[in-house]
C-alpha cells in the first residue's frame, strides 16, 4: 500500500476546568473530550525521502511548525531508515476555533505513517509519541469520548454514548490558546476543586448545568458575540451549549436532529454552521 486517505476528526470539550499552572508553565485541566464526525481529510502517499506538505487552505502553515511535519520528524527519529511521505490536508476545521484541528491532523499523520510503513506501533506507543506534538494529540489517537486530565494527555475512556445532534456555530474570530491561558491565569487563585465530570457523565440523567468551561469568563467579555451565540443556542432548544476549548466555536447539543436544524437556520446567514454527530469509539 502506497496511498492512504484518512479522516481527521474535530472535537469539542464538554466542560473544561483549568485547575492550576504547573512548574513547566503548562496548566492542569479537567475535561471531557468528545470526538465529532466533522473532519478534515488527510491523504498520505509514500515517496522516496523527506516530507512534502500541501493543503487547500492558503493559511495552513506548510513549514516545520506544522503538527503534520513534526509528526513525521518525530517518527523519523525512531525509524531513521523510514522512507518519505507526501501529505495533503484538505481543511474543513477552522484554525483557532477550539475544535482541535491541528492536533487531530498530527495524530492522523502518526496513525497513517504507522499503517503505511507497517511500523507496528501500538495505540499506547502512538499516544506517547503524540505527547511531544501537543496536549490534545494523544486524545485523537483513540478518539471517542474520554476524560482528559494533566495537560490533556492523561486519558480515561468513558463507556457512555451521547445521542445528541451537535450544532457548531463558528464565528470569524481566531482565539490564541496562549492568550486565553495567559488571561485566565490571573483568576487562578488557590486550589480549584475538580467537578468530577466523568462521574457526572455516568448518571442516568446527565446534569449538564454543572459542566462549565472556564475559558468562557475570559473569552465572552473579550468577544461578546460569542456569549450571544451561546444564549441563542439555549433559547432555541439546546440541552447544553458551551464554548469548545478556548474558543471560538460555540456548540449546542440537541435531543433531536430537527431541533438542531431549526436552530441552525437562525445562525446560518451570519455565521458558519456545521451540523454533526458525536463519534463513539
N, C-alpha and C positions, 0 to 999 in steps of 0.2 A: 504494500500500500504506500503510495507516494503523495496522496492528496486527502485531506480531511476537512470537512465542514462541520463546525460546532456552533451551538447556541451559547451565547454568553449572557446569562440572565441578570436582571436587576434584582434589587432587594429593597424592602422597607424595614424600618425599625418600629416595632410595636412596643413603645415605652423605651426611654433611654435616660438612665441616670448617670451623671458624671460624679464619681464618688470622691476622688482626691487626685492630687498631682503626685506622680512618683519621682524618685530621685533622678531617673533618667530623662525627666522632662515630659514624658507621656502621662496620660491620665487613665486611671482605672475606671471602667464603666460597667454598667449592668443593663443588659438589653435583650430583647427578643428579636432575632433576625428572621425575616420571612422572605424566602425566595419567590420571585414572580415569573410568570410566563413571558412577560415583556422582556425583550432581549436584543442585543447586538448579534451579528453573525461574524464568526471568525473563521477564515479559510487559511489552512496551513498546507504548505507544499514543501517537500524535500528539495533542497538544492545542494550543490557540492560543498559550499562553505559559507560562513557568515550569516548575518540576519538582515533580511530586507523587509521593511515595514511600509505598508501603504494603507490609505483609508479614503473613503468617500467624503470625510469631514475635513475641510481645509484648516480647521482649528485644532485638529488632533495632532499632538506632537509626534514627530517621526524620528526623534533622536534618542540618545541613551537614557533620557529621563523617563521614557515611557515604560509602563509596567510590562509590556509585551517584550520589549528588547531586554529589559532587566531579567525577565523570566528565562530567556534563552541564555543570557550571560551566566546566570547562577547555575543552571543545569550543565553548561559547558565546563564550569569549574569541576564538577563531579565526574563528567564524562568528556575528557579532553579530546577524545577521538571522534566525538559526535560530528555528524555532517551538519550542513547549514539548513536554514529554514526561511521560507518566504511567508510572511504573514500579511493578510489583508483583513482589516477590521471594518465591517460595514456598520457604521454607528447609527443607532437609534436613541440610545440612552444619553441624555444631555450631560455635559461635564458640569461639575459644581452643583449638582441637583440633589445630592443626598441619596442617590439610588445605587451607588457603588459601581458604576460602570467601569472605571479604571481598574479597580480591584478584581472585578469579575473578568475583565479581559486578560489580566495577568494570570489568574487561576486557570482560565480556559487554555491559554498557551501552555502552561505547565502540564495540564492533563493531555493536551493534544500532542505535544512533543513526546511525552511518555508513551502514548499509544502508537504514534507514527514510527518511532525508533525502537519500540518494544524494549523499553528500559527496565520494566518490571518493578517500578516504584509503587509502593502501596499508598493507600489514601493517607495514612499517617506520615509516610515519607514526604508526600506532596504537601501536606499541611505544614510540616516542619520547614520545608523549603519556602513555602508561601509566607511564613512569618517574616522572612527577610525582605519580601516585596512590599508588604503593607499590612496593617492591622486587620483589615476585613478580608484579605485574600484567603486565609485558611477556611473561613466560612464557606466560600464559594467552591472549594474543592468538593465538599459533600452536599452543600445546599440544603434545601428543605426548610425546616423550621428548627432553630437551635437557640439555646440560651448562650449569650456571649458575655464573658467576664474578662478580667485582666484588662488589656488594651483592646479586647475583642477577639483575642486568639485562643482563649480558654473556652472551649465549646462543649456543650452538652446537648445532644439531640433531644427533642421533646416529641413524645409519641402522641401528638394531638393534631387533628386535622381541622382547619377552619374553613368552613364552606361559605365564604363571602365573595361577592364580586368587589373588586378593588378599583376605585377610580383615582387615577393620578392627575393632579392639576399642577402644571409646570409653568410657573411664571418666568419671564425672561430676565432672571436675576441669577448671577453667579455668586455663590457664597463660599468664601475661602474657609476651609476647615481650620486652618491655623488661626485665622482671625477670630472664628467663633470660640475656639478654646481659650484664646488669649483674653477675650472679653468675659467669658464665663468664669475664669479663674478668680476674678475679683469678688465673685459671690460665693466662692467655696470657703466657708468658714466652719471650722470644727469637723466633727465626724458626721457623715451623711448615713442615715440608716437605709439599708437596702430594702427595696419594696418586695423582694422575692417574687419576681414576675413569673417564674416557672410554676410555682405553687398556685398562683392566681390563675394561670392558664389552664391548669388541670381541673379547675372547678367545673361542676355541671353547667353553671351559668357564669361565664367569664365577666368579672367586674371591670369592664373597660375604663370606667371612670377613674380607676386607680393607676392607669398606665399613662404616665406623664413623660414628656420629652423635655429635659432641662434646657435644651437649646432654644426652646420657644421664648423663654424670658429674655433672651438676647436678640434673637432674630426678628421677632414680631415688632418690638419697638423700633428697630432699625428699618424694617420693611413692613409698614402697616398693612399693605395689600395682602401679605401672607396671612395675617390674622383675619382679614375679611374673607379670604378663601376658606379658611377653616370654619368660621362661623356659618358661611353659606352652605358648606357641605352638611353640617349638622342640621341646619334649618331645612334642608332638602332630603332628610331621611337617613343620613349616615348613622349607623350604630356607633361608630367611632371615627374620629378624624384627628390627624396629627401631622406635624412636620416629620419628615423622614431624615434621619441622621442630623446633620447640622443645616439641612435645607439645600435648595429652596423648594423642593417638591412638597406639596401637601397631599395626603391621600385620605380617602374616605372608604370605609368598609360598609358594604350594603348587604342586607339579607337576601335581596332579590336582584337579578340582573335588570329587570325592568325599571326598578327604582334607581339603579345606578345610571342607566341610560337617560332617564328623565333628568337626573342631576347633571349629567354631562352636558345636556343641551343648554343648561343655564350658563355654563362656563365656555363652551366651545368657540363662541365668537370672539372672546377676549384672550383666551389662554390655550396653550397646547394641552390637550387632554388625552389620556390613554386609559382604556377600559381593559383590565386584565384580571387574571386569576392567580391565587397562590399555588405554588408547587409543593407537593408533598413527596419527600424522598422515600 
